[in-house]
Each structure stands twice: as C-alpha cells, then as structure tokens.
C-alpha cells in the first residue's frame, strides 16, 4: 500500500460525502464521480495550501469543471476539514 493512499482516500470521502456539489453521494454508480479531483486537492495540501486557497480551488471546480453554482460556505467548511487531515498518516 502506498503511503499516501489513506490520505487520498480521506480526501475522496470528504469530496463525496461532505462537498458533493451535485448530490451523488447516495448513488452507488457515481461513487467515483469526484475521483478526478483528489490528486489536485492532495497536491494543494502537500504544498502547504491553507483553507482559503483550497476553498477557492473547490469553487473553481464547481464553477468551471462541474458547472454548478458555487457554495462558498460549503467550500470553506470542506476546505477546513481537508486542511486538518494528517498528511503524514499512512
């Protein structure tokens, strides 16, 4: 198992079950919908991004990649949770 895998899994869970801008968390066929965004978030976190930078990234994903209205409050909440992850955990 690669050391980063648990952190990436935690990012995946937060994106799917907390962020979930299109409401697919309860759809078994769509459990991988946000997988494409995990690496970008992981990169931000490992490069020391703070909550505001992560929230801005989530907002860009909502607006530009997914095409849904931005939820600044949700983005800020999820960003704080993502920034609180222990990146050393494996």
N, C-alpha and C positions, 0 to 999 in steps of 0.2 A: 504494500500500500504506500503510495506516495505521501510524504509528509503534509503536503498542502491539501490533500483530499478532504479531510474533515472540515477545514475552514471553507473550502469551496462548497461543500455540502451544506454548511450552515448558511452561507450566502444564498444558495439555491432556495433553501427553506424560507428565509426571510423574504426573498423576492416573490416566491409563490404564495405564501400564506399570509404575509403582512402587507407587502406592497401591492401586488396583484391588481394592476390598473384596469384589466379587462375582465376580472371576475372568473378566472378559470380554475381556482384552487380546488373546487369540488368536482371537477371534470377529469376523470381518470385518463381520458385520451389526451388531455392537454397538460399533463404534469411536467412536460419538458418545454413548455412554451417560453419560459424566460431563461433557459439554459444558455442561450447565446449571449446573454448579458453578464453571466457570472465572471468570466475572465476579465472583463473591463472593470468591474467593481473590485475584484481581487487586486488587480493592478493598481488601482487608485489607493486602496487600503495599504498595500505593501510599500507604496511610495509616500506614505505619510499624509494622505489627504484627510482633511478634517470634515466634520459633519456638513458644513455649508457646501464644500466642493462636491461631496458625494450626493447631497440633495440636488444640487444643480445638474449633476450627471443624470440622476433619475428623472428629473424634469425634462431634460433633453431627450431621453429615451421615450418618455411618454409623448412628447410633442412631435419629435422628428421621426422616430423609428416605429412607434406603435400608432400614432395618430389619434391620441385621445387627449382630452383636456388635462392640464397639469393640476395635480393636487398638492400644493405646496406644503400643507400641514402634514399629509401622509408622507410625503417625500422627506421632510425634516425628521419625522419620527423614525422612519426606517433608516435614514442616514445615521442617526444617533445610535441605533441598535447595531448597524453594520460596523460603525467605528468602535464599538465596545467589544467586538469579537477579539478573542485572544489569537493573534496571528501565529503565535509560537505553538499553539495546541496541535498535536498530531497523535 
